[in-house]
Amino acid sequence: MEHIVIIGNGIAGVTAARHIRKKSDKKITIISGESKYFFSRTALMYVYMGHLKFEHTQPYENWFWKKNNMNLIEGIVTKVDTDKKKLVLKDQTIISYDKLIIATGSKPNKFDWKGQDLKGVMGLYHKQDLESLEKYAPNTKVCQRAVIVGGGLIGIEMAEMLRSRKIPVTFLVRESSFWNGVLPNQESEMINNHILEHHIDLRLNNNLKEIIADENGLVKSIIIEETGEEIPCNVVGLTAGVSPNIDFLNESNIEIHRGVLVNRFLETNIKNVYAIGDCAEQKKAIGQRRPVEAVWYTGRMMGETVAQTICGNKTEYKPGHWFNSAKFLDIEYQTYGWVFSEKNKSENEWHFQWQHPSENKCITIAFDKISFEFLGINTFGIRMRHEIFDKWLSEKKSVEHVLEFLADANFDPEFYKTHEAEIVAKFNQEMDRNIQVKKKSWKRIFSKL
């Protein structure tokens, strides 16, 4: 019987295993180095905040693997021998395979900061990070202040978690505005203000120089690179992004770069070896997507795709239109298609922006200034329907069409105030007075409200 070994028990690896089992009776072994059973990584913050217990983050019962005839091994792979088709675990256990799927996910970035391995320094990615937070930041008696380094989505999640327990937080962000490499300026500025409103000490244009230890090897303080200021703290959260967790492949024959290099079928350079999820890197990027995508839903899609190929139906990985969602403290965020920041957008990408005068709600719609083709949308504080924007992007609808039917995409609960009329009115005003856009004819938009 063909033996499929999957290294990694996250969303990509478990999805691959589930779909292989649905389609075949192949022998399946999953090797997990983080936790015995699969859990929702994005739910870790809610465990710390008291909204969930850890067992609530597990979508499958503990008997799921046995019931579905999957062999689950707790261990860490240290060596992959593709010539002999064998894996070596940290405890020297040897596992043979016929086909191998690498789904080892990501690890937090570190930049050789002095003190980065002290007790009380952690990321927010693994179950062990949650355990470290509970140990070193259970309350304000143990942790008088935390410093978070890195201004991405994981950083703001950690800030929200710590503030839920009243722990003061200093947030070091090297950019001039929060996440301004991704968000247009209006949105980034709104998030800056929102962070400050939550009594978080936001330090823009600030980098970490080093982490200082006390006499017991615990975090005592940090030093800021630019000013030399020392900030006393008991916990340091390193959230300056993640990178593929592939160090164990350095001496293998598998081709790696930033991640494990794969083609459109998620195949590596070695026959019968595949890579999926955060650790996979497309040799040639798909459209405008990044070669490595550390996103939950793409890991799931890769798992489904590789299962098809392994079960005899060779299938190309096609992730479709980009979308994502997140939460900045109290503000929900969604993005569909492509809306680039000012520093990254192309010459032809035009932005229409609307922001509520008093509430934390705004949208940015990107479109081609020549053809008026709709390119993407960011929404903050307004829920939108994924399937509608996916359809409009596939059909290459115009920005006029999107605005005319924007109310159809609204997914806010009943009785929420809607803003489509104001959004459309602002668009018409801007188009009326913009000389450059007037060079192309356009139809005036009328809201369907």
C-alpha positions in Angstrom: 0.0 0.0 0.0 1.3 3.4 -0.9 2.5 5.4 2.1 1.8 9.2 2.2 3.8 11.1 4.9 2.8 14.7 5.7 5.2 16.8 7.8 3.0 19.3 9.5 -0.4 19.2 11.3 -1.7 22.7 10.4 -4.5 23.7 8.0 -2.6 22.7 4.9 -1.4 19.3 6.1 -4.6 18.3 7.7 -6.7 19.4 4.7 -4.4 17.3 2.4 -4.8 14.3 4.7 -8.6 14.6 4.8 -9.0 14.9 1.1 -6.6 12.0 0.4 -8.6 9.8 2.8 -11.9 10.8 1.0 -10.5 9.7 -2.3 -8.4 6.6 -1.3 -7.3 4.0 1.2 -3.6 5.0 1.1 -1.6 4.8 4.2 -1.4 8.3 5.8 1.1 9.4 8.4 1.0 12.9 9.8 4.0 14.2 11.8 3.3 17.0 14.2 6.0 18.9 16.0 3.8 21.6 17.7 0.7 20.0 19.1 -0.8 16.5 19.0 -4.1 17.7 17.4 -4.9 20.3 14.8 -6.2 23.6 16.0 -7.2 26.9 14.5 -4.1 29.1 14.8 -6.1 32.4 14.3 -8.2 31.5 17.4 -5.2 31.5 19.8 -5.8 35.2 20.7 -9.3 34.4 21.9 -8.1 31.8 24.3 -5.8 34.3 26.0 -8.6 36.8 26.1 -10.9 34.4 27.8 -13.5 34.0 25.0 -12.6 30.4 24.2 -10.9 27.4 25.8 -8.1 25.8 23.9 -10.2 22.7 23.1 -12.7 25.1 21.4 -10.1 25.9 18.8 -9.9 22.2 17.7 -12.4 21.6 14.8 -12.1 17.8 15.1 -12.5 15.4 18.0 -9.3 13.7 19.2 -10.6 10.4 17.8 -10.8 11.9 14.3 -7.4 10.7 13.2 -7.9 7.1 14.4 -11.4 6.9 13.0 -10.1 8.0 9.6 -7.2 5.6 9.7 -4.5 8.3 9.9 -1.3 7.6 11.9 -0.4 10.7 14.0 3.2 10.9 15.2 4.4 13.6 17.6 7.9 14.5 16.6 10.3 16.9 14.8 11.9 16.0 11.5 15.6 16.8 11.5 16.6 15.2 8.2 15.0 14.3 4.8 16.8 11.7 2.7 15.1 11.8 -0.7 17.4 9.2 -2.2 16.3 6.6 0.3 12.8 8.1 0.9 13.4 8.3 4.6 12.8 10.9 7.3 14.8 11.1 10.6 13.1 12.5 13.7 14.8 14.3 16.6 14.6 11.1 18.7 16.3 9.2 15.8 13.1 7.5 14.7 13.2 6.7 11.0 10.1 6.9 8.8 9.9 5.7 5.2 7.6 7.2 2.7 6.4 6.7 -0.9 5.2 10.3 -1.3 6.0 13.2 0.9 4.1 16.4 1.6 6.0 19.2 3.4 3.5 21.4 5.2 5.7 22.8 8.1 4.2 26.3 8.1 6.0 29.5 9.2 8.2 30.7 12.1 8.5 34.2 13.5 11.3 36.4 12.0 14.3 37.3 14.1 16.9 39.7 13.1 19.8 38.8 15.4 18.8 41.3 18.1 20.8 41.0 21.2 18.7 39.3 23.8 16.1 37.9 21.4 16.3 34.4 23.0 15.7 35.6 26.6 12.9 34.3 28.8 9.9 36.5 28.2 10.6 37.0 24.5 8.1 35.3 22.2 6.1 35.5 18.9 2.5 34.7 18.4 2.3 31.8 16.1 2.6 28.5 17.9 0.6 27.0 20.7 3.9 27.3 22.8 3.7 31.1 22.3 0.3 31.1 23.9 1.7 29.1 26.8 4.6 31.6 27.1 2.2 34.5 27.3 0.2 32.8 30.0 3.5 32.3 31.9 5.1 35.7 31.5 2.1 37.9 31.1 -0.8 36.5 33.1 -1.6 39.8 34.7 -0.2 43.2 35.6 1.4 41.9 38.7 3.7 39.7 36.7 4.0 41.9 33.7 4.1 45.7 34.2 4.7 46.5 30.5 5.1 44.6 27.2 6.9 45.8 24.1 5.8 44.6 20.7 8.2 44.8 17.8 6.7 44.8 14.3 3.7 46.6 12.9 1.7 43.8 11.1 -1.4 41.9 11.8 0.1 39.6 14.4 1.5 42.6 16.2 -1.8 44.3 16.6 -3.4 41.0 17.7 -0.9 40.7 20.4 -1.5 44.3 21.5 -5.2 43.6 21.8 -4.6 40.4 23.8 -2.3 42.2 26.3 -4.6 45.2 26.7 -7.5 42.8 27.4 -5.7 42.1 30.7 -4.9 45.7 31.3 -1.2 45.3 30.6 0.4 48.5 29.2 1.8 48.1 25.7 4.5 49.9 23.8 4.3 49.2 20.0 7.5 49.7 18.0 6.7 50.2 14.3 9.6 50.9 12.0 7.4 52.5 9.3 6.2 56.1 9.3 2.6 54.9 9.6 1.1 51.5 10.6 1.1 49.0 7.8 1.6 51.7 5.2 3.4 49.3 2.9 0.1 47.6 2.4 -2.6 50.1 3.2 -3.3 53.5 1.4 -2.5 56.5 3.6 -6.0 57.3 4.7 -6.6 53.8 6.0 -3.2 53.6 7.7 -3.7 56.9 9.4 -7.1 55.8 10.7 -5.5 52.7 12.2 -2.8 54.8 13.8 -5.5 56.9 15.6 -7.4 53.8 16.6 -4.4 52.2 18.2 -3.7 55.4 20.2 -7.4 55.5 21.3 -6.9 52.1 22.8 -4.2 53.5 25.1 -1.4 51.7 23.2 1.9 53.6 23.2 2.5 53.6 19.4 6.1 54.5 18.4 6.4 55.0 14.7 9.8 55.2 12.9 11.3 53.2 15.8 13.4 50.1 15.7 14.6 47.7 18.4 18.3 47.8 19.2 18.6 45.2 21.9 16.7 43.4 24.7 18.3 43.7 28.2 18.2 40.8 30.7 17.9 41.0 34.5 20.1 38.9 36.8 17.8 35.8 36.3 17.9 35.9 32.5 14.4 37.4 32.2 13.5 40.4 30.1 14.2 43.6 31.9 14.0 46.3 29.3 14.6 47.2 25.6 16.7 49.9 23.9 15.3 51.8 20.9 17.8 52.1 18.0 17.0 55.7 17.0 17.0 57.4 20.4 18.8 55.1 22.8 15.7 55.3 25.1 15.4 52.4 27.5 11.9 51.1 28.1 11.4 48.8 31.2 9.3 45.8 30.3 8.8 42.1 31.3 7.6 40.7 27.9 8.8 41.4 24.3 6.6 40.2 21.5 8.5 39.7 18.2 6.0 40.1 15.4 8.1 41.4 12.6 6.6 39.0 10.1 7.1 35.2 9.5 9.2 33.1 7.2 8.9 29.5 6.0 9.9 26.9 8.6 12.3 24.9 6.4 15.7 24.9 8.2 15.5 21.1 8.5 15.8 20.9 4.6 19.1 22.8 4.3 21.1 19.6 3.8 18.5 17.8 1.6 18.3 17.6 -2.2 15.0 19.5 -2.2 15.4 22.9 -3.8 14.7 25.8 -1.5 14.9 29.6 -1.6 12.9 31.6 0.8 10.5 28.6 0.9 10.4 25.2 -0.7 10.3 25.9 -4.4 7.3 24.4 -6.2 5.6 24.5 -9.6 2.0 25.1 -10.3 1.2 21.6 -9.3 2.9 22.1 -5.9 5.7 19.6 -7.0 9.3 20.2 -5.8 12.3 19.3 -7.9 12.2 15.8 -6.4 9.7 13.4 -7.8 6.9 12.5 -5.3 7.8 15.3 -2.9 5.4 18.2 -2.6 5.1 21.4 -0.5 2.0 23.3 0.5 1.0 26.1 2.8 3.2 28.8 4.3 6.4 26.9 3.6 5.8 26.6 -0.2 7.2 29.2 -2.6 6.0 29.4 -6.2 9.0 29.4 -8.6 7.0 31.9 -10.6 4.5 34.1 -8.8 0.8 33.6 -9.7 -0.4 37.0 -11.1 0.3 39.7 -8.5 0.4 37.3 -5.6 3.5 36.9 -3.6 5.5 33.7 -4.2 5.1 32.8 -0.5 1.6 33.4 1.0 1.2 32.8 4.7 -2.6 32.9 4.6 -5.0 30.4 6.1 -7.3 29.9 3.1 -4.5 29.4 0.6 -3.0 26.7 2.8 -6.4 25.0 2.7 -6.7 25.3 -1.0 -3.2 23.9 -1.5 -4.1 20.9 0.7 -7.2 20.2 -1.5 -5.2 20.6 -4.7 -2.3 18.3 -3.8 -4.7 15.6 -2.6 -6.2 15.5 -6.1 -2.8 15.1 -7.7 -1.7 12.4 -5.2 -4.9 10.5 -5.9 -4.3 10.4 -9.6 -6.1 13.5 -10.8 -3.1 15.9 -11.5 -4.5 19.4 -10.6 -3.0 22.8 -11.0 -3.1 25.2 -8.0 -5.4 28.1 -8.9 -6.0 30.3 -5.9 -8.3 32.7 -7.8 -8.7 36.4 -6.8 -6.9 37.7 -3.8 -8.9 38.2 -0.7 -8.3 38.5 3.0 -9.9 39.7 6.2 -8.5 40.7 9.6 -9.4 42.8 12.6 -7.6 45.9 13.9 -8.8 46.0 17.5 -12.5 46.9 17.0 -12.4 47.6 13.2 -13.1 44.7 10.8 -11.1 44.8 7.6 -11.8 43.0 4.3 -9.9 43.2 1.0 -10.9 41.8 -2.4 -8.7 42.1 -5.5 -5.8 44.5 -5.4 -5.6 47.8 -3.6 -2.0 48.8 -3.3 -0.5 51.5 -1.0 0.6 54.8 -2.5 4.3 53.6 -2.7 3.4 50.4 -4.4 0.6 51.1 -6.8 1.0 51.4 -10.6 0.7 54.6 -12.6 -2.7 53.5 -13.9 -4.2 52.5 -10.5 -6.6 55.1 -9.4 -8.1 55.2 -5.9 -11.5 56.4 -4.8 -11.8 56.8 -1.1 -14.7 57.5 1.3 -14.4 57.8 5.1 -17.2 58.3 7.6 -16.9 61.7 9.3 -17.1 60.4 12.9 -17.0 56.6 12.9 -14.1 54.2 12.0 -15.5 53.3 8.6 -13.9 53.7 5.2 -13.5 52.1 1.8 -11.0 52.4 -0.9 -11.9 51.3 -4.4 -9.1 50.8 -6.9 -9.7 51.0 -10.6 -7.8 51.5 -13.9 -7.9 55.2 -14.7 -8.0 54.5 -18.5 -10.4 51.6 -18.8 -12.3 52.2 -15.5 -12.0 48.5 -14.8 -12.6 47.6 -11.1 -9.3 46.3 -9.6 -10.1 45.8 -5.9 -11.6 47.2 -2.7 -10.6 47.6 0.9 -13.4 48.0 3.5 -13.0 49.0 7.1 -16.0 48.7 9.5 -18.4 47.7 6.6 -18.9 44.0 5.9 -19.1 43.0 2.2 -20.0 39.7 0.5 -17.0 37.8 -0.9 -18.9 36.0 -3.7 -20.2 39.2 -5.2 -16.7 40.9 -5.4 -15.2 37.6 -6.7 -17.8 37.6 -9.5 -17.3 41.3 -10.4 -13.5 40.8 -10.5 -13.9 37.7 -12.8 -16.3 39.6 -15.1 -14.0 42.6 -15.1 -16.8 44.9 -14.2 -16.3 48.7 -14.3 -16.0 50.9 -11.2 -19.3 52.4 -12.2 -21.0 49.0 -12.0 -19.5 48.3 -8.6 -20.7 51.6 -7.2 -24.2 51.3 -8.8 -24.7 47.9 -7.2 -22.6 48.4 -4.0 -25.7 47.9 -1.8 -26.0 44.3 -3.1 -22.6 43.5 -1.7 -23.3 44.9 1.8 -23.3 42.1 4.4 -23.8 44.2 7.6 -26.5 42.9 10.0 -30.1 44.1 9.6 -30.8 47.6 11.0 -27.2 48.7 10.6 -27.0 52.1 9.0 -25.8 51.8 5.4 -23.7 54.4 3.6 -24.0 53.6 -0.1 -25.8 56.8 -1.0 -23.1 59.0 0.5 -20.3 56.9 -1.1 -21.9 57.2 -4.5 -22.5 61.0 -4.1 -18.8 61.5 -3.2 -17.7 59.5 -6.2 -19.9 61.6 -8.6 -18.5 64.8 -7.1 -14.9 63.6 -7.5 -15.4 62.6 -11.1 -17.1 65.9 -11.9 -14.2 68.0 -10.8 -11.3 65.7 -11.8 -10.1 67.1 -15.1 -7.8 64.1 -15.9 -10.6 61.6 -15.5 -12.9 63.8 -17.5 -10.8 63.0 -20.6 -12.7 59.7 -20.6 -16.4 59.6 -20.8 -18.2 58.0 -17.8 -21.7 57.5 -16.7 -23.0 59.2 -13.6 -23.8 56.7 -10.8 -27.1 56.5 -9.0 -27.5 54.5 -5.9 -30.0 51.7 -5.9 -31.2 52.6 -2.4 
